[in-house]
Amino acid sequence: MRVVKRALLVGLFVLLYALHQDVWLWRSARPLVFGFLPPGLAWHAAYTIVVAGALWLLSTLAWPHALEREAEQVPLRHPEDEA
């Protein structure tokens, strides 16, 4: 199951990377989105929102909880304590 989840997450980010290269909007400045926003800028605004959601999903599903628990168990040492 972990391999499938990892492959889906990697595939999601490969797809997002491919969608970032918006070659279909390079030469068009019309029609304006909402009457004032060029299509390329509107695309990147929507893309940014989608990527933020994907990063939230990545940090929720693929966070290394075992490493975090391990780090919490190690006592913190301060350099002044050793002197």
Order of alpha helices (4+ residues) and beta strands (2+ residues): alpha-alpha-alpha-alpha
